Amino acid sequence: MSAGKPCTAIAVFILIYLKEVIYIHSRIQIIGRSADRDVVCKSAYNSRSNEKNHNTGITHYHRSKGRLIYEEILIPPDSPDWLKELAKDRGYFWSAVDKREGRCDSQLAREINIPLLHELSDQQNIELFKTFVQQNFVEKGMVADIAIHRAPKDGDPRNVHGHATLSMREITPDGFGNKDRSWNDQKLARQWRKSYCNLGNLYLVRNGFEPRLDHRSFAERNIDKEPTRYQGRSYRKSKQKGKERNVQKGPINVMETLREILQENDQDRENDNFENER
């Protein structure tokens, strides 16, 4: 398998369970050459498939690596024929994305990893995640390579989560165009978080559950609790080895509970598995 370094986390979603008081975090990260990442490999791992990078000739074998619920490539409405054909094959699509970039430090894709709702069935979570991705990314012109995973067998069974690997360039009739810099606006993270909470609560109510997601900070909800800085298990492991990692700068909301640790460990275990299996 190919070797590389972890993606750089550039933002963090925070979701708070209102009744159960459970903290869940999701990451937005850039997959780029400066971190020595292969976007074809990442797509293969998320979709639990075997995909070839047609630029390097390397095939990444990740079929049957575990716990896949769903995978699909979503393309914008009225996409040109070249994109419709290319998107039929992950290896060809992401190889084309990779080939379009000429710089050694090029950003290749943006990945969003978001927690789904354990109360819902697999099909309901698929519909929720696809709706969220369609409304916030695909309808804006991005191609979205999505996958939904269950928790590891020894993990928290409530940890169902979705990955969306997103293209960064405009789609033109003749190929990939310029990068849309407006998609880098940090204010979008809050909009996406609010959109997901609204959709998630809608699906909960529609299926007979109480709404429990809130995108607002403690201060915005008049909760007298000091925020702390998120430092995950992978960060702590690397710190013990004397290595520095890129982490979220500044305060975010953290609720110190056992469920936080379980959710965090499940996701870090999956990230570690990806790094070890490449």
PATORMAR-416233 format. One record per residue (C-alpha): x, y, z; residue in three letters. Coordinates in Angstrom, 3 decimals. Example, Ala and Ser with C-alpha at 12.3 -4.5 7.8 and 13.67 -1.06 7.14 Angstrom:
{px: 12.300	py: -4.500	pz: 7.800	aa: ala}
{px: 13.670	py: -1.060	pz: 7.140	aa: ser}
This chain:
{px: 0.000	py: 0.000	pz: 0.000	aa: met}
{px: 1.076	py: 3.585	pz: -0.516	aa: ser}
{px: 2.359	py: 5.593	pz: 2.432	aa: ala}
{px: 1.501	py: 9.122	pz: 3.470	aa: gly}
{px: 0.669	py: 11.579	pz: 6.186	aa: lys}
{px: -2.712	py: 12.419	pz: 7.761	aa: pro}
{px: -4.947	py: 15.020	pz: 6.131	aa: cys}
{px: -4.845	py: 18.447	pz: 7.756	aa: thr}
{px: -8.039	py: 19.211	pz: 9.670	aa: ala}
{px: -9.210	py: 22.744	pz: 8.834	aa: ile}
{px: -12.519	py: 22.911	pz: 10.693	aa: ala}
{px: -14.687	py: 20.994	pz: 13.101	aa: val}
{px: -18.461	py: 20.550	pz: 13.199	aa: phe}
{px: -19.981	py: 20.380	pz: 16.676	aa: ile}
{px: -23.351	py: 18.719	pz: 17.315	aa: leu}
{px: -24.898	py: 18.484	pz: 20.792	aa: ile}
{px: -27.562	py: 15.911	pz: 21.696	aa: tyr}
{px: -30.085	py: 18.030	pz: 23.599	aa: leu}
{px: -31.631	py: 15.325	pz: 25.768	aa: lys}
{px: -28.834	py: 12.780	pz: 26.114	aa: glu}
{px: -26.157	py: 15.470	pz: 26.468	aa: val}
{px: -23.811	py: 13.712	pz: 24.074	aa: ile}
{px: -20.998	py: 15.482	pz: 22.267	aa: tyr}
{px: -20.316	py: 14.520	pz: 18.643	aa: ile}
{px: -17.662	py: 16.028	pz: 16.430	aa: his}
{px: -17.094	py: 15.866	pz: 12.699	aa: ser}
{px: -14.209	py: 17.143	pz: 10.653	aa: arg}
{px: -13.727	py: 19.077	pz: 7.464	aa: ile}
{px: -10.321	py: 18.390	pz: 5.991	aa: gln}
{px: -8.361	py: 19.065	pz: 2.848	aa: ile}
{px: -6.820	py: 16.193	pz: 0.911	aa: ile}
{px: -3.717	py: 17.647	pz: -0.669	aa: gly}
{px: -0.287	py: 16.873	pz: -2.009	aa: arg}
{px: 1.467	py: 18.891	pz: 0.691	aa: ser}
{px: 0.395	py: 16.132	pz: 3.110	aa: ala}
{px: 1.435	py: 13.445	pz: 0.592	aa: asp}
{px: -2.128	py: 12.188	pz: 0.121	aa: arg}
{px: -3.554	py: 10.197	pz: -2.767	aa: asp}
{px: -7.166	py: 11.206	pz: -3.366	aa: val}
{px: -7.839	py: 7.965	pz: -5.280	aa: val}
{px: -6.681	py: 5.978	pz: -2.257	aa: cys}
{px: -8.921	py: 8.011	pz: 0.046	aa: lys}
{px: -11.921	py: 7.456	pz: -2.223	aa: ser}
{px: -11.207	py: 3.720	pz: -2.378	aa: ala}
{px: -10.979	py: 3.502	pz: 1.394	aa: tyr}
{px: -14.191	py: 5.439	pz: 2.026	aa: asn}
{px: -16.151	py: 3.428	pz: -0.562	aa: ser}
{px: -14.511	py: 0.126	pz: 0.472	aa: arg}
{px: -13.548	py: -0.538	pz: -3.141	aa: ser}
{px: -10.459	py: -1.251	pz: -5.240	aa: asn}
{px: -9.512	py: 1.785	pz: -7.328	aa: glu}
{px: -6.588	py: 2.488	pz: -9.657	aa: lys}
{px: -4.795	py: 5.813	pz: -9.821	aa: asn}
{px: -4.303	py: 6.036	pz: -13.578	aa: his}
{px: -1.574	py: 8.643	pz: -13.171	aa: asn}
{px: 0.677	py: 6.524	pz: -10.959	aa: thr}
{px: -0.489	py: 3.063	pz: -12.015	aa: gly}
{px: -1.043	py: 2.104	pz: -8.369	aa: ile}
{px: -4.209	py: 0.197	pz: -7.445	aa: thr}
{px: -5.501	py: 0.742	pz: -3.916	aa: his}
{px: -7.188	py: -2.339	pz: -2.474	aa: tyr}
{px: -9.800	py: -1.524	pz: 0.148	aa: his}
{px: -12.707	py: -3.793	pz: -0.784	aa: arg}
{px: -14.306	py: -5.523	pz: 2.210	aa: ser}
{px: -12.375	py: -3.468	pz: 4.737	aa: lys}
{px: -15.575	py: -3.326	pz: 6.756	aa: gly}
{px: -18.894	py: -1.822	pz: 7.772	aa: arg}
{px: -20.004	py: -0.044	pz: 4.578	aa: leu}
{px: -23.694	py: 0.928	pz: 4.425	aa: ile}
{px: -23.818	py: 2.944	pz: 1.201	aa: tyr}
{px: -21.683	py: 4.618	pz: -1.476	aa: glu}
{px: -22.407	py: 6.761	pz: -4.544	aa: glu}
{px: -20.965	py: 9.595	pz: -6.632	aa: ile}
{px: -23.353	py: 12.554	pz: -6.912	aa: leu}
{px: -22.901	py: 15.076	pz: -9.721	aa: ile}
{px: -24.501	py: 18.498	pz: -10.265	aa: pro}
{px: -27.746	py: 18.771	pz: -12.247	aa: pro}
{px: -27.294	py: 19.343	pz: -15.978	aa: asp}
{px: -23.706	py: 18.073	pz: -15.847	aa: ser}
{px: -21.920	py: 17.762	pz: -19.215	aa: pro}
{px: -21.602	py: 14.348	pz: -20.824	aa: asp}
{px: -17.871	py: 14.078	pz: -20.078	aa: trp}
{px: -18.562	py: 14.326	pz: -16.338	aa: leu}
{px: -21.447	py: 11.855	pz: -16.452	aa: lys}
{px: -19.134	py: 9.322	pz: -18.076	aa: glu}
{px: -16.158	py: 10.028	pz: -15.826	aa: leu}
{px: -18.206	py: 9.796	pz: -12.625	aa: ala}
{px: -19.151	py: 6.196	pz: -13.408	aa: lys}
{px: -15.705	py: 5.128	pz: -12.157	aa: asp}
{px: -14.099	py: 6.519	pz: -8.997	aa: arg}
{px: -10.598	py: 5.688	pz: -10.125	aa: gly}
{px: -10.964	py: 7.543	pz: -13.421	aa: tyr}
{px: -12.742	py: 10.515	pz: -11.847	aa: phe}
{px: -10.265	py: 11.181	pz: -9.058	aa: trp}
{px: -7.328	py: 10.420	pz: -11.364	aa: ser}
{px: -8.644	py: 13.179	pz: -13.635	aa: ala}
{px: -8.918	py: 15.518	pz: -10.643	aa: val}
{px: -5.351	py: 14.663	pz: -9.656	aa: asp}
{px: -4.039	py: 15.142	pz: -13.204	aa: lys}
{px: -5.616	py: 18.605	pz: -13.461	aa: arg}
{px: -3.456	py: 19.887	pz: -10.605	aa: glu}
{px: 0.067	py: 20.967	pz: -11.498	aa: gly}
{px: 1.522	py: 22.141	pz: -8.186	aa: arg}
{px: 3.371	py: 19.951	pz: -5.719	aa: cys}
{px: 1.250	py: 21.418	pz: -2.909	aa: asp}
{px: -2.104	py: 21.367	pz: -4.736	aa: ser}
{px: -5.324	py: 20.875	pz: -2.822	aa: gln}
{px: -7.174	py: 17.989	pz: -4.472	aa: leu}
{px: -10.449	py: 17.629	pz: -2.574	aa: ala}
{px: -12.336	py: 18.627	pz: 0.549	aa: arg}
{px: -13.705	py: 15.871	pz: 2.785	aa: glu}
{px: -16.549	py: 16.278	pz: 5.244	aa: ile}
{px: -17.158	py: 13.589	pz: 7.838	aa: asn}
{px: -20.447	py: 13.990	pz: 9.685	aa: ile}
{px: -22.256	py: 11.924	pz: 12.343	aa: pro}
{px: -25.618	py: 10.467	pz: 11.393	aa: leu}
{px: -28.553	py: 9.544	pz: 13.627	aa: leu}
{px: -28.615	py: 6.175	pz: 15.372	aa: his}
{px: -32.403	py: 6.338	pz: 15.838	aa: glu}
{px: -32.937	py: 6.193	pz: 12.068	aa: leu}
{px: -32.820	py: 3.147	pz: 9.824	aa: ser}
{px: -30.032	py: 2.735	pz: 7.293	aa: asp}
{px: -32.332	py: 3.880	pz: 4.493	aa: gln}
{px: -33.445	py: 6.945	pz: 6.442	aa: gln}
{px: -29.836	py: 7.908	pz: 7.166	aa: asn}
{px: -28.980	py: 7.451	pz: 3.487	aa: ile}
{px: -31.817	py: 9.798	pz: 2.520	aa: glu}
{px: -30.785	py: 12.322	pz: 5.199	aa: leu}
{px: -27.131	py: 12.360	pz: 4.171	aa: phe}
{px: -27.857	py: 12.502	pz: 0.437	aa: lys}
{px: -30.299	py: 15.375	pz: 0.948	aa: thr}
{px: -27.754	py: 17.290	pz: 3.032	aa: phe}
{px: -24.989	py: 16.752	pz: 0.470	aa: val}
{px: -27.221	py: 17.564	pz: -2.506	aa: gln}
{px: -28.514	py: 20.816	pz: -1.013	aa: gln}
{px: -25.227	py: 22.137	pz: 0.357	aa: asn}
{px: -22.630	py: 20.933	pz: -2.134	aa: phe}
{px: -23.877	py: 19.265	pz: -5.310	aa: val}
{px: -26.410	py: 21.973	pz: -6.154	aa: glu}
{px: -23.574	py: 24.506	pz: -5.709	aa: lys}
{px: -21.552	py: 22.787	pz: -8.443	aa: gly}
{px: -19.434	py: 20.257	pz: -6.547	aa: met}
{px: -19.081	py: 16.556	pz: -7.294	aa: val}
{px: -19.622	py: 14.553	pz: -4.101	aa: ala}
{px: -18.213	py: 11.066	pz: -3.572	aa: asp}
{px: -20.205	py: 9.821	pz: -0.586	aa: ile}
{px: -19.988	py: 6.809	pz: 1.703	aa: ala}
{px: -21.750	py: 5.837	pz: 4.930	aa: ile}
{px: -20.067	py: 3.606	pz: 7.532	aa: his}
{px: -21.133	py: 1.760	pz: 10.644	aa: arg}
{px: -19.007	py: 1.742	pz: 13.783	aa: ala}
{px: -16.317	py: -0.958	pz: 14.100	aa: pro}
{px: -17.541	py: -4.220	pz: 15.600	aa: lys}
{px: -15.986	py: -3.349	pz: 18.947	aa: asp}
{px: -17.098	py: 0.295	pz: 18.783	aa: gly}
{px: -20.163	py: 2.249	pz: 19.834	aa: asp}
{px: -23.084	py: 0.943	pz: 17.707	aa: pro}
{px: -24.561	py: 4.453	pz: 17.653	aa: arg}
{px: -21.585	py: 5.726	pz: 15.665	aa: asn}
{px: -22.971	py: 5.809	pz: 12.132	aa: val}
{px: -21.290	py: 8.479	pz: 10.022	aa: his}
{px: -21.061	py: 9.758	pz: 6.477	aa: gly}
{px: -18.088	py: 10.842	pz: 4.365	aa: his}
{px: -18.412	py: 13.280	pz: 1.456	aa: ala}
{px: -15.286	py: 13.865	pz: -0.641	aa: thr}
{px: -15.891	py: 17.026	pz: -2.674	aa: leu}
{px: -14.340	py: 18.400	pz: -5.846	aa: ser}
{px: -12.885	py: 21.918	pz: -5.705	aa: met}
{px: -12.977	py: 23.095	pz: -9.328	aa: arg}
{px: -15.809	py: 24.472	pz: -11.418	aa: glu}
{px: -17.373	py: 22.139	pz: -13.961	aa: ile}
{px: -17.283	py: 23.507	pz: -17.526	aa: thr}
{px: -18.512	py: 22.001	pz: -20.819	aa: pro}
{px: -14.904	py: 21.126	pz: -21.697	aa: asp}
{px: -13.484	py: 19.915	pz: -18.385	aa: gly}
{px: -12.455	py: 21.138	pz: -14.962	aa: phe}
{px: -12.283	py: 24.925	pz: -14.754	aa: gly}
{px: -10.892	py: 27.267	pz: -12.133	aa: asn}
{px: -11.121	py: 26.580	pz: -8.427	aa: lys}
{px: -14.122	py: 28.237	pz: -6.810	aa: asp}
{px: -12.517	py: 30.152	pz: -3.936	aa: arg}
{px: -15.912	py: 31.052	pz: -2.469	aa: ser}
{px: -16.161	py: 27.438	pz: -1.266	aa: trp}
{px: -13.234	py: 28.148	pz: 1.082	aa: asn}
{px: -15.167	py: 30.741	pz: 3.104	aa: asp}
{px: -14.961	py: 29.673	pz: 6.748	aa: gln}
{px: -18.470	py: 31.032	pz: 7.355	aa: lys}
{px: -19.790	py: 28.142	pz: 5.266	aa: leu}
{px: -18.960	py: 25.679	pz: 8.043	aa: ala}
{px: -21.599	py: 27.281	pz: 10.265	aa: arg}
{px: -24.136	py: 27.290	pz: 7.424	aa: gln}
{px: -23.489	py: 23.600	pz: 6.754	aa: trp}
{px: -23.772	py: 22.800	pz: 10.463	aa: arg}
{px: -27.087	py: 24.646	pz: 10.725	aa: lys}
{px: -28.387	py: 22.970	pz: 7.578	aa: ser}
{px: -27.515	py: 19.528	pz: 8.885	aa: tyr}
{px: -29.116	py: 20.160	pz: 12.277	aa: cys}
{px: -32.307	py: 21.410	pz: 10.643	aa: asn}
{px: -32.475	py: 18.422	pz: 8.301	aa: leu}
{px: -31.590	py: 15.981	pz: 11.075	aa: gly}
{px: -34.322	py: 17.314	pz: 13.342	aa: asn}
{px: -36.791	py: 17.149	pz: 10.457	aa: leu}
{px: -35.974	py: 13.473	pz: 9.877	aa: tyr}
{px: -36.207	py: 12.732	pz: 13.597	aa: leu}
{px: -39.675	py: 14.302	pz: 13.891	aa: val}
{px: -40.844	py: 12.723	pz: 10.650	aa: arg}
{px: -39.937	py: 9.298	pz: 12.027	aa: asn}
{px: -41.442	py: 9.743	pz: 15.491	aa: gly}
{px: -38.466	py: 11.004	pz: 17.521	aa: phe}
{px: -37.864	py: 14.201	pz: 19.448	aa: glu}
{px: -35.633	py: 16.797	pz: 17.744	aa: pro}
{px: -32.306	py: 17.006	pz: 19.572	aa: arg}
{px: -29.730	py: 18.717	pz: 17.344	aa: leu}
{px: -28.612	py: 22.307	pz: 17.883	aa: asp}
{px: -25.883	py: 24.050	pz: 15.901	aa: his}
{px: -25.534	py: 26.976	pz: 18.334	aa: arg}
{px: -22.681	py: 27.462	pz: 20.778	aa: ser}
{px: -23.086	py: 27.298	pz: 24.561	aa: phe}
{px: -23.019	py: 31.103	pz: 24.740	aa: ala}
{px: -25.720	py: 31.448	pz: 22.092	aa: glu}
{px: -27.930	py: 29.080	pz: 24.090	aa: arg}
{px: -27.147	py: 30.796	pz: 27.422	aa: asn}
{px: -25.456	py: 27.692	pz: 28.809	aa: ile}
{px: -22.963	py: 28.602	pz: 31.533	aa: asp}
{px: -20.165	py: 26.205	pz: 30.622	aa: lys}
{px: -16.597	py: 26.962	pz: 29.641	aa: glu}
{px: -15.567	py: 25.604	pz: 26.228	aa: pro}
{px: -12.358	py: 23.629	pz: 25.942	aa: thr}
{px: -10.012	py: 22.849	pz: 23.093	aa: arg}
{px: -10.530	py: 19.603	pz: 21.196	aa: tyr}
{px: -7.539	py: 17.271	pz: 21.209	aa: gln}
{px: -8.374	py: 13.803	pz: 19.911	aa: gly}
{px: -6.807	py: 10.432	pz: 20.624	aa: arg}
{px: -4.571	py: 10.618	pz: 17.560	aa: ser}
{px: -3.248	py: 13.984	pz: 18.729	aa: tyr}
{px: -2.515	py: 12.668	pz: 22.198	aa: arg}
{px: -0.768	py: 9.594	pz: 20.781	aa: lys}
{px: 1.447	py: 11.714	pz: 18.548	aa: ser}
{px: 2.204	py: 14.104	pz: 21.410	aa: lys}
{px: 3.377	py: 11.181	pz: 23.537	aa: gln}
{px: 5.816	py: 10.321	pz: 20.746	aa: lys}
{px: 7.119	py: 13.871	pz: 20.702	aa: gly}
{px: 5.444	py: 14.762	pz: 17.406	aa: lys}
{px: 3.345	py: 17.829	pz: 16.632	aa: glu}
{px: 0.048	py: 17.678	pz: 14.769	aa: arg}
{px: -2.217	py: 20.299	pz: 13.252	aa: asn}
{px: -5.159	py: 20.737	pz: 15.641	aa: val}
{px: -8.135	py: 23.015	pz: 15.945	aa: gln}
{px: -6.857	py: 26.432	pz: 17.059	aa: lys}
{px: -8.997	py: 28.188	pz: 19.639	aa: gly}
{px: -11.905	py: 27.081	pz: 21.829	aa: pro}
{px: -14.796	py: 24.868	pz: 20.780	aa: ile}
{px: -17.535	py: 23.149	pz: 22.782	aa: asn}
{px: -16.607	py: 19.872	pz: 24.458	aa: val}
{px: -18.776	py: 17.916	pz: 26.902	aa: met}
{px: -16.582	py: 15.569	pz: 28.892	aa: glu}
{px: -18.603	py: 12.353	pz: 28.987	aa: thr}
{px: -17.928	py: 8.689	pz: 28.432	aa: leu}
{px: -19.865	py: 8.824	pz: 25.167	aa: arg}
{px: -17.518	py: 11.550	pz: 23.899	aa: glu}
{px: -14.577	py: 9.232	pz: 24.457	aa: ile}
{px: -16.316	py: 6.306	pz: 22.753	aa: leu}
{px: -17.294	py: 8.347	pz: 19.703	aa: gln}
{px: -13.818	py: 9.868	pz: 19.476	aa: glu}
{px: -12.083	py: 6.500	pz: 19.775	aa: asn}
{px: -14.271	py: 4.930	pz: 17.074	aa: asp}
{px: -13.485	py: 7.679	pz: 14.570	aa: gln}
{px: -9.780	py: 7.808	pz: 15.411	aa: asp}
{px: -9.610	py: 4.015	pz: 15.052	aa: arg}
{px: -11.062	py: 4.295	pz: 11.552	aa: glu}
{px: -8.589	py: 7.037	pz: 10.621	aa: asn}
{px: -5.716	py: 4.959	pz: 12.008	aa: asp}
{px: -6.886	py: 1.936	pz: 9.999	aa: asn}
{px: -6.849	py: 4.009	pz: 6.816	aa: phe}
{px: -3.288	py: 5.171	pz: 7.459	aa: glu}
{px: -2.076	py: 1.653	pz: 8.291	aa: asn}
{px: -3.743	py: -0.024	pz: 5.307	aa: glu}
{px: -2.593	py: 2.358	pz: 2.582	aa: arg}
